[in-house]
Amino acid sequence: MGKQSFHTDDCLESVVGEYSNLVYRLAVSQTRNRTDADDVFQEVFLRYIRKDHSFESEEHRKAWFIRVTINCCKSFFSSAWMKRTVPLQDAFVFEMPDEGDLFSELNKLPPKYRAVIHLFYYEDMTIAEICTALNKKPSAIKMQLSRARKMLKEIFGDDYV
């Protein structure tokens, strides 16, 4: 079976509706604030609009959005603009106080660990799906999850992990 072009057949509005939460949550988890996440979000969807993509399946499209979001976050932090600016402090409001503590501690993890933790726990992705999305081997994803859990366990003890 050949590749189908999911990009041209779908209404842009439905694609944005389907993937906006995923892209935004992942951008927030990587950039650590809403303002920068907004910029990444816009860049990801601009890239989607500008290029004619052929996706084999919806899983392929989802993996593309994850990869591009993480790559845009990396590019954002390495840009000359970011090297000369001071980040704004966003105030996130959480329903439960423990959520704020967890968010704060997760933000202290290196980006590669935040990404796998976010995709595994918040997006309910399997290790195989994360491998596809990040274009990494299962052993690398398992090791990153293990190390991230260990870091969180050191911070919180056995209560959270």
Secondary structure, DSSP 4 states (H G I P E B T S, - for coil): ---B-HHHHS-HHHHHHHHHHHHHHHHHHHHSSHHHHHHHHHHHHHHHHHS---BSSHHHHHHHHHHHHHHHHHHHHHSHHHHT----------SSHHHHHHHHHHTTS-HHHHHHHIIIIIS---HHHHHHHHT--HHHHHHHHHHHHHHHHHHHGGGT-
